[in-house]
Amino acid sequence: MATSSRRKKSEKAVQPRKEDAFLQRYNVELLKCIDDMKLKRDEVHRDILTLSEEQHKLEYDVTHLTGQLARVNESLCKKMKQQTECDELLREYEEAFNKLLYGQQTLLANVRRAVNTVAPSVILEESEAASLSSRQAPRSSRMSVSTRAETRADGRRDSRRESRTDYSLQESRAESMIQ
């Protein structure tokens, strides 16, 4: 029994030593886990700092790009307004040009009509007046005999003889040119 009590005492003494070894091993493992956690925390902290820097850069870029976008939008609005004004001016100028063109066409038609009605009679009057004045006395030069050629509706010429004084002849020429 003595040996058995010694054994029990030695076992009790050995047991605390084994328990101490287990506790110490657990403490070492616990410290190792804590160190690993600290390393992971530091790594996460570095990631946070990196992401925070990136966030600040992106916020700056967003602010810068927002300002740039505002300037571009403002410029775009001005350009669109200018384009609208140019379109309006072009439309007005085209309308004015078309009115001028129509006026020119009308004027040209009137001049052609006047030339077709007046010019043949003027040419004939001048040639007859020249031939008559060379044949007749000075008194007859005041009176001129003219052949007036008018165009009928069917396109043939109708000739009539008229007597007019030089003054009334010039007056009728002026009126024809005005019309």
C-alpha positions as CSV (number, residue, x, y, z in Angstrom):
1,M,0.0,0.0,0.0
2,A,2.8,2.3,0.7
3,T,3.9,1.8,-2.8
4,S,0.5,2.3,-4.0
5,S,0.1,5.5,-2.0
6,R,3.4,6.6,-3.4
7,R,2.2,5.8,-6.8
8,K,-0.9,7.8,-6.2
9,K,1.1,10.7,-4.9
10,S,3.5,10.5,-7.8
11,E,0.7,10.1,-10.2
12,K,-0.9,13.1,-8.7
13,A,2.4,14.9,-8.9
14,V,2.8,13.8,-12.5
15,Q,-0.7,14.7,-13.4
16,P,-0.3,18.3,-12.5
17,R,2.9,18.3,-14.6
18,K,1.0,16.8,-17.5
19,E,-1.8,19.2,-17.0
20,D,0.6,22.1,-16.9
21,A,2.2,20.9,-20.1
22,F,-1.2,20.7,-21.7
23,L,-2.1,24.2,-20.5
24,Q,1.2,25.5,-21.6
25,R,0.8,23.9,-25.0
26,Y,-2.8,25.4,-25.2
27,N,-1.4,28.8,-24.2
28,V,1.3,28.6,-26.9
29,E,-1.3,27.6,-29.4
30,L,-3.6,30.4,-28.2
31,L,-0.7,33.0,-28.4
32,K,0.1,31.7,-31.9
33,C,-3.6,32.1,-32.9
34,I,-3.6,35.6,-31.4
35,D,-0.5,36.5,-33.4
36,D,-2.1,35.1,-36.6
37,M,-5.2,37.2,-35.8
38,K,-3.0,40.3,-35.4
39,L,-1.3,39.6,-38.7
40,K,-4.6,39.2,-40.4
41,R,-5.9,42.3,-38.7
42,D,-2.8,44.3,-39.9
43,E,-3.3,42.9,-43.4
44,V,-7.0,43.9,-43.3
45,H,-5.9,47.3,-42.1
46,R,-3.5,47.7,-45.0
47,D,-6.3,46.7,-47.4
48,I,-8.6,49.3,-45.7
49,L,-5.9,52.0,-46.2
50,T,-5.4,51.0,-49.8
51,L,-9.1,50.9,-50.5
52,S,-9.6,54.2,-48.6
53,E,-6.9,55.8,-50.8
54,E,-8.5,54.4,-53.9
55,Q,-11.9,55.7,-52.7
56,H,-10.4,59.2,-52.3
57,K,-8.8,59.1,-55.7
58,L,-12.1,58.0,-57.2
59,E,-14.0,60.7,-55.4
60,Y,-11.5,63.2,-56.7
61,D,-11.9,61.8,-60.2
62,V,-15.7,61.9,-59.9
63,T,-15.6,65.5,-58.7
64,H,-13.2,66.4,-61.5
65,L,-15.2,64.4,-64.1
66,T,-18.5,65.9,-62.8
67,G,-17.0,69.4,-63.3
68,Q,-15.7,68.4,-66.7
69,L,-19.1,66.9,-67.6
70,A,-20.9,70.1,-66.5
71,R,-18.5,72.2,-68.8
72,V,-19.1,69.8,-71.7
73,N,-22.9,70.0,-71.2
74,E,-22.8,73.8,-71.0
75,S,-20.7,73.9,-74.2
76,L,-23.0,71.4,-75.9
77,C,-26.1,73.5,-75.0
78,K,-24.4,76.6,-76.4
79,K,-23.5,74.8,-79.6
80,M,-27.0,73.4,-80.0
81,K,-28.4,76.9,-79.5
82,Q,-26.0,78.3,-82.1
83,Q,-27.0,75.5,-84.5
84,T,-30.7,76.3,-84.0
85,E,-30.0,80.0,-84.7
86,C,-28.0,79.1,-87.8
87,D,-30.8,76.8,-89.0
88,E,-33.3,79.6,-88.5
89,L,-31.1,82.1,-90.3
90,L,-30.5,79.7,-93.1
91,R,-34.2,79.1,-93.5
92,E,-34.9,82.9,-93.5
93,Y,-32.1,83.5,-96.0
94,E,-33.4,80.7,-98.3
95,E,-36.9,82.2,-98.1
96,A,-35.5,85.6,-99.0
97,F,-33.4,84.1,-101.8
98,N,-36.4,82.3,-103.2
99,K,-38.4,85.5,-103.1
100,L,-35.6,87.3,-104.9
101,L,-35.4,84.5,-107.4
102,Y,-39.1,84.6,-108.0
103,G,-38.9,88.4,-108.4
104,Q,-36.0,88.1,-110.9
105,Q,-38.0,85.5,-112.8
106,T,-41.0,87.8,-112.9
107,L,-38.9,90.8,-113.9
108,L,-37.2,88.7,-116.6
109,A,-40.6,87.6,-118.0
110,N,-41.8,91.2,-118.0
111,V,-38.7,92.4,-119.7
112,R,-38.9,89.7,-122.3
113,R,-42.6,90.5,-122.9
114,A,-41.7,94.2,-123.3
115,V,-38.8,93.4,-125.6
116,N,-41.0,91.2,-127.7
117,T,-43.7,93.8,-128.0
118,V,-41.7,97.0,-128.0
119,A,-38.4,96.1,-129.6
120,P,-39.6,95.0,-133.0
121,S,-41.7,98.1,-133.3
122,V,-38.7,100.3,-132.1
123,I,-36.4,98.6,-134.6
124,L,-38.8,99.1,-137.4
125,E,-39.6,102.6,-136.3
126,E,-35.9,103.6,-136.3
127,S,-35.1,102.0,-139.6
128,E,-38.2,103.6,-141.2
129,A,-37.5,106.9,-139.6
130,A,-34.0,106.8,-140.9
131,S,-35.1,106.0,-144.4
132,L,-37.9,108.5,-144.3
133,S,-35.8,111.3,-142.9
134,S,-33.2,110.9,-145.7
135,R,-36.0,111.0,-148.3
136,Q,-38.3,113.6,-146.9
137,A,-38.0,117.3,-146.0
138,P,-37.1,118.5,-142.5
139,R,-40.8,119.0,-141.7
140,S,-41.5,115.3,-142.1
141,S,-38.8,114.4,-139.7
142,R,-40.9,115.6,-136.8
143,M,-43.6,113.1,-137.8
144,S,-42.6,109.5,-137.9
145,V,-44.5,106.7,-139.4
146,S,-44.1,103.5,-137.5
147,T,-45.1,100.0,-138.0
148,R,-46.1,98.4,-134.9
149,A,-45.8,94.6,-134.8
150,E,-47.9,92.9,-132.2
151,T,-48.1,89.2,-131.6
152,R,-51.5,87.7,-131.8
153,A,-52.6,84.8,-129.6
154,D,-51.9,82.4,-132.4
155,G,-48.2,83.5,-132.6
156,R,-48.4,85.5,-135.9
157,R,-47.5,89.1,-136.2
158,D,-50.1,91.8,-136.9
159,S,-48.7,94.9,-138.4
160,R,-50.4,98.3,-138.2
161,R,-49.3,101.7,-139.4
162,E,-49.4,104.5,-136.9
163,S,-48.4,108.2,-136.9
164,R,-46.9,109.8,-133.9
165,T,-44.9,112.7,-133.1
166,D,-41.3,112.1,-131.9
167,Y,-42.2,113.2,-128.4
168,S,-45.1,110.8,-128.0
169,L,-43.0,108.0,-129.5
170,Q,-40.3,108.5,-126.9
171,E,-43.0,108.7,-124.2
172,S,-44.5,105.4,-125.2
173,R,-41.1,103.8,-125.3
174,A,-40.4,104.9,-121.7
175,E,-43.8,103.6,-120.5
176,S,-43.2,100.3,-122.2
177,M,-39.8,99.9,-120.5
178,I,-41.3,100.8,-117.1
179,Q,-44.0,98.1,-117.4
